Amino acid sequence: MKSEIPIRIRVNRPLAGVAMQVQRGREELLPPKMKKADAIEFEFTVTVDLTETVPNFLGKYTQGPKDQRFIYVNSGSYAGIAGTGWDRRAKVSLMNVTREQIEAVLAKPGTLLEAEFEGIGRDGGPTCASVKGVEWKVKNK
């Protein structure tokens, strides 16, 4: 059974002056739905297949092998802005999303799955590599 589910990724306190976009496929980019000084939000849908024990995330926003799916949040040149001095991608894992969370979103219109992370890494630049401690939650739109 394949279903579309809405996703929101919120980047808290992003690095000022550095563009961020979600990677779609290999070369396309999704701009933020909301951008403020203290947060950037992206909203999009992914396909999820629930026919197996572990949910399988599909579609152009999902990256990686079946057992390690994630979403890239690109910054700097990877976000399509040349000459920024930054070329980074943050990997937001989908592997801790539960079947129960997916079913809750499917059962209640107006909800989505949301993850958030800090926009500045330990080195003072945009967050990059595998983002640690990301928790997906069922939220209202």
N, C-alpha and C positions, 0 to 999 in steps of 0.2 A: 504494500500500500504506500503510494507516494503522495505527499502533500506539500503545499507551499506554506511556509511559516514566516511571519515578519520578524526581523531582527533589528535591534538598535545597538550600536556601539557608541559609547560616550567616552571621550578623551577629556579627562579633567586637567585643568591647568596646563594647556599645551604651551610649548615654547613660542613666545611672541615672535611674529614675523616669519614663521616657518609654516608653509602650506602642508596640509595633510589631506589624503584622499584614500578611499578603499580601492584596492585592486580588483578589477573585474576581468577574469580570464588572464591572458598574458600581458596585454598592452593597454586595455581600457581602464579608465579611472572613474570613480564615483565621487563627486564633490559632496561636502557636508550638507545635510539638510538644515542644520542650525550651527551658527558659528558666533561665539561670543569670546571675550577675553579670557573667561574662566572655564570654558568648555566648548567642545566641538561634538556634534552628534551626526551619525550616519544612520540612515534607515533604508532597508532593502529586504528582499525576500530570498530565501533559499529553499531548495527542495530537500525533503527528508524522506528516506525510505525506511519504513518501520517493519518490513517483512522479516528481518533478522533480529537476533537478540539485542545487538547494539545498533542504535540509529546510524544510518549512513547518510551523510550530508552530501548533496549533489548541487551542481549548477556552477555558473561562472564566478560566483564570489567565493566558492570554496576551493581551497588549494590542498595539495599534499595527497599521500596515499590514503586509501580507504580507512585504515586504522589509526591515522594521525591527522585528520582533517583540521584545517584552521582557516582563518581569514587574515589577509594582509592589510594593515593600515600603513600606507606609505607616507613618507615625509621628504621634504626637500626635492631633490632632482627626481626621485622615484615617484613623487606626486606631480610631476610634470613641470616643475619650476627649475629652469636652468640657472646655474651660477649662484646657488644658495649657500654652498659650502656644506650642505647636508645631503646625504643619500642613504636613507635608512628605511627599513620596513619592520614593523612590529607584528609578530605572529600571535594572533588571538586564537587559542585552541578551542575547538568545538567538542573535544572528547569528554568533557565532564558535563555536557548537557544530557539530562536523563530523559528516558521515555515518558516518565510522568510529567515532566515539564512540557514536553512537546504536546502530549495529549491535553494538558491543561490549556495551552494556547489554542489548540484546534477546537476545544469544546467551548471556549468563551470568546466570541468576537470582541474586538477592541483591545485585545491583549497582544503582547509580543514577548520575545526573549531579549533580555538586555544584559550586556556586559559593560563594565567600565574599568578604566585604568588611568594611571597618572601619565601625563604627556611628556614629562621630563625625566630622563633616566639618571642614574647615579653619576654619570660623567658630565651632567649639565646640558647634554644635547637631547634631541627628541628620543623618546623611548624606542628601543629597537630589540631585535632578536625575539626569543620566546618570552612573552609577557607572563610573569609569575603571579600566582594568586588570583587569577581571574575567576570570578564566580558568575555564572549565568543565573538570572532570576526572571520569573514571570512578572511582567509589569503591565499597567494600563498604558495605552498609547498616548 
